[in-house]
Amino acid sequence: MTKVASLNKKPTFTKYQVFVIAILAILQFTVVLDFMVLSPLSDMLIKKLSITSAQFTLVVSAYGISAGISGLLAAGFADKFDRKKLLLFFYAGFILGTLFCGVAPDYNSLMAARIVTGVFGGVLSSISFAIITDLFEMQVRGRVMGFVQMAFAVSQVLGIPAGLYLANKFGWHIPFLMIVAFSVIVFTIILVKLKPVAEHLKLKGQSNPVKHLVKTISNKRYITGFLGTVLLATGGFMLMPLGAAFSINNLKITNEQLPVVYLITGIFSMIFGPIIGKLSDSIGKFRMFAIGSILTMVMVFVYTNLAATPLWMVIILNVLLFVGVTSRMISASALMSGVPAPQDRGSFMGINSSIQYLSGGMASFIAGSLTFQNKEGVFQHYERIGYVVIASMVVCAIMMWFINRMVNRSGLENPQKAFVKEVNKKELAE
């Protein structure tokens, strides 16, 4: 690993660094696609399985809640093992869970399969972010997060439109089987090409996993980050589960037009992801978060109050909404990476990811209780979801301001630089 460039130089990455960024982005693509594909399938699943919108949001919540619980249980052990081994173990479980989704015959089986998938899939993002934070200094993490978070955009450009097309042709099981096939290839590449990530094991930390977990949860500095994550997840997840069903039944977008909406939105998100990452590093991560939050709040208010809308306008509104959401995600992820000390990073990321999934799962459940479908399938009082999302974003922005100030005042970046240099020296020696 070559030395990461300083603040006044343009950062450059070695071929291996580029590989790490790329493979983690592709892994995130599979995890995100598995989670997000339910939303576009919402209208289809509600009709095929003869369930209510509230029952559907329970399926979404089941993933988030199980992911959150498993993440908390695993957090105490997250800094005790080579991160590559942890990544492979949980990725294997994720693939099996997704396979169960692909063969689930009914609602109860799908619910059980989503719980299994969540148990393993919920830990993968935290491990990935811990690897990034181990290997890259703070001043370039915006760029790295920008590329890794492109998984959300790529899932919309490639995964969701393809999944919707196949689902319309062959049934709702096919998208999950498609994810399994691709994930097996990714698993093999990680197994063969990714080097061990174990430098953190040399740092002095809490040896007992339970005490390590309790110590991390009770750290006042970390609690501030966890509270910010609760608010971030609430605003981010509440709109997603019923998005496709709302577009079809309220905005009058057809099933054939829906992949086009996701495709174009994803292309713009993919273009803006790296740009947002660079801006996050140059103008400041909190400033980028604030800009993204303002844009998102405006678009949420407009979007949740819409009735029947022309396709071209739906596309424009979705593009603006997702650019705002992407800005928040990338800048917040980079900012949060500066909160934990190196020896607590895996545990912090695990707990943080768990809180995100638990909050997202509860947000999905709340969304299902705030609205309902009438006899024609039209969602009533959908704007209530928008008002709750906007309120959470305002409070979240205030919390992120405190987190930004805490990170800027912290002395943790000096040990982080020393930690990265140690990794770099080992890489150069090899």
C-alpha positions in Angstrom: 0.0 0.0 0.0 1.7 3.2 -1.1 1.6 6.2 1.2 -1.7 8.1 0.9 -1.2 11.6 -0.4 -1.2 14.5 2.0 -3.9 17.2 2.1 -2.0 19.5 -0.3 -1.4 16.8 -2.9 -3.7 15.1 -5.2 -4.3 11.6 -3.7 -3.1 8.6 -5.9 -4.0 5.0 -5.4 -2.0 1.9 -6.2 -3.5 -0.9 -8.3 -4.2 -2.9 -5.2 -5.9 0.0 -3.6 -8.1 0.4 -6.6 -8.9 -3.3 -6.4 -9.9 -3.0 -2.8 -12.2 -0.1 -3.6 -13.7 -1.9 -6.6 -14.3 -5.2 -4.9 -15.9 -3.6 -1.8 -18.1 -1.5 -4.1 -19.2 -4.6 -6.0 -19.9 -6.5 -2.7 -21.9 -3.5 -1.6 -23.8 -3.6 -4.9 -24.9 -7.2 -4.2 -26.0 -6.4 -0.6 -27.7 -3.1 -1.5 -29.5 -4.8 -4.5 -30.7 -7.6 -2.3 -32.1 -5.0 0.2 -33.4 -2.5 -2.4 -35.0 -5.0 -4.8 -37.9 -5.5 -2.5 -39.1 -1.9 -2.9 -39.6 -2.1 -6.8 -41.3 -5.5 -6.2 -43.6 -4.1 -3.6 -46.7 -3.8 -5.8 -46.1 -7.2 -7.4 -45.6 -9.0 -4.0 -48.6 -7.3 -2.4 -50.7 -8.7 -5.3 -49.1 -12.1 -5.8 -48.9 -13.0 -2.1 -52.3 -11.4 -1.3 -50.9 -9.3 1.5 -51.5 -5.7 2.8 -49.0 -2.9 2.5 -48.4 -3.1 6.3 -47.5 -6.8 5.9 -45.1 -6.0 3.1 -43.3 -3.4 5.3 -43.0 -6.1 8.0 -40.9 -8.1 5.5 -38.7 -5.1 5.0 -38.5 -4.5 8.7 -37.6 -8.2 9.4 -34.4 -7.8 7.4 -33.5 -4.6 9.2 -34.3 -5.8 12.7 -32.5 -9.1 12.3 -29.5 -7.3 10.7 -29.4 -4.9 13.7 -29.5 -7.7 16.3 -26.8 -9.8 14.6 -24.6 -6.8 14.2 -24.8 -6.0 17.9 -24.0 -9.6 18.8 -21.0 -9.6 16.4 -19.7 -6.2 17.3 -17.7 -7.4 20.3 -15.8 -9.8 18.1 -15.3 -7.5 15.1 -11.8 -6.4 16.2 -10.6 -9.8 17.2 -10.3 -11.4 13.7 -8.8 -10.7 10.3 -11.4 -8.6 8.6 -11.1 -10.7 5.4 -12.1 -13.8 7.2 -15.1 -12.1 8.8 -16.1 -10.7 5.4 -16.1 -14.1 3.8 -18.0 -15.8 6.7 -20.9 -13.4 6.7 -20.9 -13.1 2.9 -21.4 -16.8 2.6 -24.4 -16.7 5.0 -25.8 -13.7 3.0 -25.7 -15.8 -0.2 -27.5 -18.7 1.4 -30.2 -16.4 2.8 -30.7 -14.8 -0.6 -31.0 -18.3 -2.1 -33.8 -19.1 0.4 -35.6 -15.9 -0.7 -35.3 -17.1 -4.3 -37.1 -20.4 -3.6 -39.6 -19.1 -0.9 -43.1 -20.4 -1.9 -45.2 -18.1 0.3 -45.3 -15.0 2.6 -44.1 -16.8 5.8 -41.2 -18.5 4.0 -40.2 -15.2 2.5 -40.3 -13.6 5.9 -38.1 -16.3 7.4 -35.6 -16.1 4.5 -35.4 -12.3 4.9 -34.5 -12.8 8.6 -31.7 -15.2 7.7 -30.4 -12.8 5.0 -30.5 -9.9 7.5 -28.6 -11.9 10.1 -25.6 -12.2 7.8 -26.0 -9.3 5.4 -26.4 -6.7 8.1 -22.7 -7.1 9.2 -21.1 -6.8 5.7 -21.3 -3.0 5.4 -19.7 -2.4 8.8 -16.8 -4.8 7.9 -16.4 -3.1 4.5 -16.3 0.4 6.1 -13.9 -0.9 8.8 -11.5 -2.1 6.0 -11.7 1.3 4.3 -11.1 3.2 7.5 -8.1 0.9 8.2 -6.5 1.4 4.8 -7.3 5.0 3.9 -6.7 8.3 5.7 -9.5 10.7 6.6 -8.7 13.3 3.9 -9.3 10.7 1.0 -12.2 8.8 2.5 -14.8 11.0 0.9 -13.4 9.9 -2.5 -13.3 6.2 -1.4 -16.8 6.3 0.0 -18.0 8.0 -3.1 -16.9 5.1 -5.2 -18.1 2.4 -2.7 -21.5 4.1 -2.3 -21.9 4.1 -6.0 -23.3 0.6 -5.3 -26.6 2.2 -4.7 -26.6 3.9 -8.1 -25.3 0.9 -9.9 -28.0 -1.3 -8.3 -30.5 1.1 -9.9 -28.8 1.3 -13.3 -28.1 -2.4 -13.7 -29.6 -4.5 -11.0 -33.1 -3.1 -10.3 -34.2 -2.6 -14.0 -32.8 -6.1 -14.9 -34.5 -7.6 -11.8 -37.8 -5.9 -12.6 -37.7 -7.0 -16.2 -37.0 -10.6 -15.2 -39.6 -10.5 -12.5 -42.2 -9.2 -15.0 -41.2 -12.0 -17.4 -40.6 -15.0 -15.1 -41.8 -14.1 -11.6 -40.6 -12.4 -8.4 -38.2 -15.1 -7.4 -35.8 -14.5 -10.3 -34.1 -11.3 -9.0 -33.0 -13.1 -5.9 -31.5 -16.0 -7.8 -29.8 -13.5 -10.1 -28.2 -11.9 -7.0 -27.0 -15.3 -5.7 -25.3 -16.2 -9.0 -23.4 -12.9 -9.1 -22.5 -13.0 -5.4 -20.9 -16.4 -5.8 -18.5 -14.9 -8.3 -17.7 -12.0 -6.0 -17.1 -14.3 -3.1 -14.6 -16.3 -5.1 -12.7 -13.1 -6.2 -12.5 -11.9 -2.5 -11.3 -15.3 -1.4 -8.5 -15.4 -4.0 -7.4 -11.8 -4.4 -8.1 -9.8 -1.2 -5.1 -9.8 1.2 -5.6 -10.3 5.0 -6.6 -7.1 6.9 -5.2 -7.7 10.3 -3.0 -4.8 11.4 -5.6 -3.8 13.9 -4.9 -7.0 15.9 -1.5 -5.6 16.9 -3.1 -2.6 18.6 -3.7 -2.8 22.4 -7.4 -3.1 23.1 -10.0 -4.8 25.2 -9.4 -8.6 25.0 -12.8 -9.7 26.3 -15.4 -9.4 23.4 -18.3 -8.6 25.8 -16.3 -6.0 27.7 -15.1 -4.6 24.4 -18.7 -4.3 23.2 -19.9 -2.7 26.5 -16.9 -0.3 26.5 -17.7 0.8 22.9 -21.4 1.3 23.6 -20.8 3.3 26.7 -18.1 5.6 25.2 -19.7 9.1 25.3 -17.9 10.1 22.0 -19.3 7.1 20.2 -22.8 7.6 21.7 -23.0 10.9 19.8 -22.2 9.1 16.6 -24.8 6.4 17.3 -27.6 9.0 17.9 -26.7 10.6 14.6 -27.0 7.2 12.8 -30.5 6.7 14.3 -31.7 9.9 12.8 -29.9 9.3 9.5 -31.5 5.9 9.1 -35.0 7.1 10.0 -34.9 9.7 7.3 -33.3 7.4 4.7 -35.3 4.2 5.0 -38.9 5.5 5.6 -39.6 6.4 2.0 -38.0 3.4 0.3 -40.3 0.3 1.0 -43.5 1.6 -0.6 -41.8 3.8 -3.2 -42.6 1.6 -6.2 -46.2 0.9 -5.1 -46.8 4.6 -4.5 -45.4 5.4 -8.0 -47.7 2.8 -9.6 -50.9 3.5 -7.7 -50.7 7.2 -7.0 -48.4 8.6 -9.7 -49.9 6.3 -12.3 -46.5 5.0 -13.5 -46.9 1.6 -15.2 -44.9 -1.6 -14.4 -43.2 -1.2 -17.8 -42.2 2.4 -17.1 -40.8 1.7 -13.6 -37.5 0.2 -14.7 -36.9 3.3 -16.9 -37.4 5.5 -13.8 -34.8 3.5 -11.8 -32.4 3.3 -14.8 -32.2 7.0 -15.4 -32.2 7.9 -11.7 -29.3 5.4 -11.2 -27.3 6.8 -14.1 -27.4 10.3 -12.6 -26.6 8.9 -9.2 -23.6 7.0 -10.6 -22.3 10.2 -12.3 -22.8 12.4 -9.2 -21.4 9.8 -6.7 -17.7 10.4 -7.3 -18.3 14.1 -7.8 -20.0 14.3 -4.4 -17.2 12.3 -2.8 -14.6 14.8 -4.1 -16.6 17.8 -3.0 -17.0 16.2 0.4 -13.2 16.1 0.8 -12.7 19.6 -0.7 -15.5 21.8 0.8 -16.0 19.8 4.0 -18.0 16.7 4.8 -20.6 18.5 7.0 -21.1 21.2 4.4 -21.8 18.6 1.8 -24.2 16.8 4.2 -26.1 20.1 4.8 -26.4 20.8 1.1 -27.7 17.3 0.4 -30.1 17.5 3.4 -31.7 20.7 2.1 -32.2 19.3 -1.4 -33.6 16.1 0.0 -36.1 17.8 2.3 -37.4 19.9 -0.5 -37.8 17.0 -2.8 -39.4 14.8 -0.1 -42.0 17.4 0.5 -42.8 17.8 -3.3 -42.7 14.0 -4.0 -44.9 12.8 -1.1 -47.7 15.3 -2.0 -47.9 14.3 -5.7 -50.9 12.8 -7.5 -50.9 11.5 -11.1 -47.7 12.8 -12.7 -46.2 12.6 -16.2 -43.3 10.1 -16.5 -40.7 12.8 -17.4 -41.5 14.8 -14.3 -41.3 11.7 -12.1 -37.9 11.0 -13.5 -36.6 14.6 -12.8 -38.0 14.5 -9.2 -36.4 11.1 -8.5 -33.1 12.2 -9.9 -33.0 15.3 -7.7 -34.2 13.3 -4.7 -31.5 10.6 -5.1 -28.8 13.1 -5.6 -29.7 14.7 -2.3 -29.9 11.2 -0.6 -26.5 10.2 -2.1 -24.9 13.5 -0.9 -26.1 12.7 2.6 -24.9 9.1 2.6 -21.4 9.7 1.2 -20.6 12.7 3.4 -22.1 11.1 6.5 -20.2 7.8 6.0 -16.9 9.6 5.6 -17.6 11.8 8.6 -18.6 8.9 10.8 -15.4 7.1 10.0 -13.5 9.7 11.9 -15.3 9.0 15.2 -13.8 5.7 16.5 -10.2 5.0 17.5 -8.4 2.4 15.3 -8.6 -0.4 18.0 -12.4 0.1 18.3 -13.1 0.6 14.7 -14.6 -2.8 13.9 -16.8 -2.8 17.0 -17.9 0.8 16.4 -18.8 0.1 12.8 -20.6 -3.1 13.7 -22.7 -1.3 16.4 -23.3 1.7 14.1 -24.4 -0.6 11.2 -26.7 -2.5 13.6 -28.3 0.8 14.8 -28.8 1.8 11.2 -30.6 -1.4 10.3 -32.7 -1.4 13.5 -33.7 2.2 12.9 -34.3 1.5 9.3 -36.4 -1.5 10.1 -38.5 0.5 12.6 -38.8 3.3 10.1 -40.2 0.9 7.5 -42.7 -0.4 10.0 -43.8 3.2 11.0 -44.1 4.1 7.3 -46.6 1.2 6.9 -48.7 2.5 9.8 -48.8 6.1 8.5 -50.5 5.3 5.2 -53.0 2.7 3.8 -54.4 1.8 0.4 -58.0 2.3 -0.4 -60.1 -0.1 -2.5 -58.6 1.3 -5.7 -55.1 0.7 -4.4 -54.3 4.4 -4.0 -52.2 5.3 -0.9 -54.0 7.7 1.5 -52.1 10.2 3.7 -48.8 9.3 2.1 -47.6 12.9 2.8 -47.5 12.0 6.6 -44.4 9.9 5.8 -42.8 13.0 4.1 -43.4 15.2 7.1 -41.8 12.7 9.5 -38.8 12.3 7.2 -38.3 16.0 7.0 -38.5 16.5 10.7 -35.9 13.7 11.3 -33.6 15.3 8.7 -33.7 18.6 10.5 -32.7 17.1 13.8 -30.1 14.8 12.1 -28.4 17.9 10.6 -28.1 19.4 14.0 -26.6 16.2 15.4 -24.2 15.9 12.5 -23.0 19.5 13.2 -21.9 18.3 16.7 -20.3 15.2 15.3 -18.4 17.3 12.7 -17.1 19.6 15.5 -16.1 16.6 17.6 -14.2 15.0 14.8 -12.4 18.2 13.9 -11.4 18.9 17.5 -10.3 15.3 18.0 -6.7 14.1 18.2 -7.5 10.7 16.8 -6.3 11.6 13.3 -2.6 11.4 14.4 -2.9 7.8 15.5 -4.9 7.1 12.4 -2.1 8.4 10.2 0.4 6.3 12.1 -1.8 3.3 11.7 -2.2 3.8 8.0 1.6 4.3 7.6 2.2 1.0 9.4 -0.1 -0.7 6.9 1.7 1.0 4.0 5.1 -0.1 5.2 3.9 -3.7 5.4 2.5 -3.5 1.9 5.7 -2.0 0.5 7.8 -4.7 2.2 5.6 -7.3 0.4 
